Amino acid sequence: MSLNGILFDLDGTLADTLPVCIQAYQATVQHFCGRTPEESEIYAKFGLNDEGVLEQFIPGQLDQTLPYYLDRYEQFHAQCPQVFPGIDRVFTILKAKGMRAAIVTGKGSQSAAISMRILGLTRWVDIIESGFAHKADKPHSIGLVLRRWGLPPGQAAYVGDAPSDITAARRAGVLPVGAAWAKTSLLRNDPISQEYITFYDVDSFIRWIEQS
């Protein structure tokens, strides 16, 4: 398959930022509601952007909860100051091959911007599509990027760490690629992983890109 563009999920795919999200949500709900939600409770709401998740936990207070969440998110991000080892090499190779790169994430635009800045991703990626408050719709976001690039779906791939990312890629018509190198990846024990390309370490992914 000849690829001219690769789109990436962010959390758990490019960096170990899922724990950052979890801690920031837990701190925010604790501050406003006096309880700390379980990780599973938060994961169940993923797919919505930051605003959508916060509204699920604390309705009607977004003007207060979102700034608080973003402050905690940036604070906890100090625990994850870098992308996964090898990811910079991935983008270096893509640039050398003349392949386009973008990020399609379900998170909110403001927390995505924080991660982009802290992780140094702005030097590699200038197109990022963030999520929506009322529903998860990565296929739509993937389509927006492809239209900006002027690429047909058959010339692009989407790399993500969750089954929902694989589903989104298929619905958008792009090649689904599983990123199972993070310990948080839900693809590590996916029973249908043989039905799509999965990489369990970044080095293997790099070798695949070099051959694409």
C-alpha positions as CSV (number, residue, x, y, z in Angstrom):
1,M,0.0,0.0,0.0
2,S,1.4,3.4,-1.0
3,L,0.8,6.0,1.8
4,N,1.1,9.7,1.4
5,G,-0.2,10.7,4.9
6,I,-0.4,9.2,8.4
7,L,-2.8,10.5,11.0
8,F,-2.2,9.8,14.7
9,D,-4.2,9.6,17.9
10,L,-2.4,11.5,20.7
11,D,-3.0,10.0,24.2
12,G,-1.4,6.6,24.6
13,T,-0.2,6.6,21.0
14,L,2.4,9.4,20.8
15,A,3.0,9.8,24.5
16,D,2.0,8.3,27.8
17,T,-0.6,11.0,28.6
18,L,-3.6,8.9,29.5
19,P,-2.5,8.9,33.2
20,V,-2.3,12.7,33.0
21,C,-5.9,12.9,31.8
22,I,-7.1,10.5,34.5
23,Q,-5.4,12.4,37.3
24,A,-6.6,15.8,36.0
25,Y,-10.2,14.5,35.9
26,Q,-10.0,12.9,39.3
27,A,-8.6,16.1,40.8
28,T,-11.3,18.3,39.2
29,V,-14.2,16.1,40.2
30,Q,-12.7,15.8,43.7
31,H,-12.5,19.6,44.0
32,F,-16.0,20.3,42.8
33,C,-17.9,17.3,44.0
34,G,-15.9,16.0,46.9
35,R,-15.4,12.5,45.5
36,T,-12.7,10.9,43.4
37,P,-14.0,8.9,40.4
38,E,-12.5,5.5,39.6
39,E,-10.4,5.2,36.5
40,S,-13.0,3.0,34.9
41,E,-15.6,5.6,35.4
42,I,-13.5,8.2,33.5
43,Y,-12.5,5.8,30.7
44,A,-16.2,5.1,30.1
45,K,-16.6,8.7,29.1
46,F,-13.6,8.9,26.8
47,G,-14.5,9.7,23.2
48,L,-16.0,13.0,24.3
49,N,-13.7,16.0,24.5
50,D,-12.8,17.7,27.8
51,E,-15.9,19.8,27.9
52,G,-18.1,16.8,27.2
53,V,-16.5,14.7,30.0
54,L,-16.6,17.5,32.5
55,E,-20.3,18.1,31.7
56,Q,-21.0,14.5,32.4
57,F,-19.4,14.7,35.8
58,I,-20.3,18.2,36.8
59,P,-23.2,19.6,34.7
60,G,-23.6,23.3,34.1
61,Q,-20.3,24.6,35.6
62,L,-18.0,24.5,32.6
63,D,-16.9,28.1,33.1
64,Q,-15.3,26.9,36.3
65,T,-14.5,23.3,35.8
66,L,-12.7,23.6,32.4
67,P,-10.1,26.2,33.6
68,Y,-9.5,24.2,36.7
69,Y,-9.1,21.0,34.7
70,L,-6.7,22.6,32.3
71,D,-4.5,23.9,35.1
72,R,-4.4,20.5,36.7
73,Y,-3.7,18.9,33.3
74,E,-0.7,21.1,32.7
75,Q,0.5,20.5,36.3
76,F,0.3,16.7,36.0
77,H,1.9,16.8,32.5
78,A,5.2,17.4,34.2
79,Q,5.1,13.6,34.7
80,C,5.1,13.1,31.0
81,P,7.4,15.7,29.4
82,Q,8.4,13.6,26.3
83,V,6.8,11.5,23.6
84,F,7.4,7.7,23.6
85,P,11.0,6.8,22.7
86,G,11.3,6.6,18.9
87,I,8.3,8.8,18.1
88,D,10.6,11.8,17.1
89,R,12.3,9.3,14.8
90,V,8.9,8.5,13.3
91,F,8.2,12.1,12.3
92,T,11.8,12.6,11.1
93,I,11.3,9.7,8.7
94,L,7.9,10.9,7.5
95,K,9.3,14.3,6.8
96,A,12.3,12.8,4.9
97,K,9.9,10.7,2.8
98,G,7.7,13.7,2.0
99,M,4.7,12.1,3.9
100,R,2.2,14.3,5.6
101,A,1.4,13.9,9.3
102,A,-1.5,15.1,11.4
103,I,-3.2,14.4,14.8
104,V,-6.8,13.4,15.3
105,T,-7.7,13.2,18.9
106,G,-10.8,13.0,21.0
107,K,-9.5,15.3,23.6
108,G,-10.3,19.0,23.8
109,S,-8.5,21.6,21.7
110,Q,-7.0,23.4,24.8
111,S,-5.6,20.3,26.5
112,A,-4.3,19.1,23.1
113,A,-2.5,22.4,22.6
114,I,-0.9,21.9,26.1
115,S,0.3,18.5,25.1
116,M,1.5,19.6,21.7
117,R,3.6,22.3,23.3
118,I,5.1,20.3,26.2
119,L,5.8,17.3,24.0
120,G,7.4,19.3,21.2
121,L,5.0,18.1,18.6
122,T,4.3,21.5,17.1
123,R,7.6,21.2,15.1
124,W,6.3,18.1,13.4
125,V,2.5,18.5,13.1
126,D,0.6,21.6,12.0
127,I,-2.8,20.0,11.6
128,I,-4.7,18.8,14.6
129,E,-8.3,17.9,14.9
130,S,-9.7,17.7,18.4
131,G,-12.9,16.0,19.7
132,F,-16.5,17.0,20.2
133,A,-18.5,17.6,23.4
134,H,-21.6,15.6,22.5
135,K,-20.3,12.6,20.6
136,A,-17.2,10.8,19.4
137,D,-16.7,11.3,15.7
138,K,-13.1,10.6,14.7
139,P,-14.2,9.5,11.2
140,H,-15.5,13.0,10.5
141,S,-12.2,14.5,11.9
142,I,-10.1,12.2,9.7
143,G,-12.1,13.2,6.7
144,L,-11.5,16.9,7.5
145,V,-7.8,16.3,7.5
146,L,-7.9,14.3,4.2
147,R,-9.8,17.1,2.5
148,R,-7.3,19.7,3.6
149,W,-4.5,17.5,2.3
150,G,-6.4,16.7,-0.9
151,L,-5.7,13.0,-0.4
152,P,-8.1,10.1,-1.0
153,P,-8.6,7.8,2.0
154,G,-6.8,5.0,0.3
155,Q,-3.5,6.9,0.6
156,A,-3.6,7.5,4.3
157,A,-3.5,5.5,7.6
158,Y,-4.7,6.3,11.1
159,V,-2.6,5.1,14.1
160,G,-4.3,4.6,17.4
161,D,-4.1,2.6,20.7
162,A,-7.8,1.6,21.1
163,P,-10.3,-0.5,19.3
164,S,-12.4,2.6,18.8
165,D,-9.5,4.0,16.8
166,I,-9.5,1.0,14.6
167,T,-13.2,1.3,14.0
168,A,-12.8,5.1,13.2
169,A,-10.1,4.3,10.7
170,R,-12.3,1.7,9.0
171,R,-15.3,4.0,8.8
172,A,-13.2,6.8,7.4
173,G,-11.8,4.4,4.7
174,V,-8.2,4.8,5.8
175,L,-5.8,2.0,6.8
176,P,-6.2,1.1,10.5
177,V,-2.9,0.7,12.4
178,G,-2.8,-0.4,16.0
179,A,-0.3,1.2,18.4
180,A,0.1,-1.3,21.2
181,W,3.4,-0.2,22.5
182,A,2.0,1.6,25.6
183,K,1.1,-0.3,28.7
184,T,-2.3,1.5,28.6
185,S,-3.1,0.3,25.1
186,L,-6.4,-1.6,24.8
187,L,-5.1,-3.4,21.7
188,R,-2.5,-5.4,23.6
189,N,-5.0,-8.3,24.1
190,D,-7.6,-7.5,21.5
191,P,-9.0,-10.8,20.2
192,I,-9.4,-9.4,16.6
193,S,-5.9,-7.8,16.4
194,Q,-5.0,-10.2,13.6
195,E,-7.6,-8.3,11.4
196,Y,-5.5,-5.2,11.2
197,I,-1.8,-4.1,11.4
198,T,-0.6,-3.9,15.0
199,F,2.8,-2.9,16.4
200,Y,3.9,-3.7,19.9
201,D,7.0,-1.5,19.8
202,V,7.9,1.7,18.1
203,D,10.9,0.2,16.4
204,S,8.7,-2.2,14.4
205,F,6.4,0.7,13.4
206,I,9.5,2.6,12.2
207,R,10.6,-0.3,10.0
208,W,7.1,-0.5,8.5
209,I,7.1,3.3,7.7
210,E,10.5,3.0,6.1
211,Q,9.1,0.3,3.8
212,S,5.9,2.1,3.0
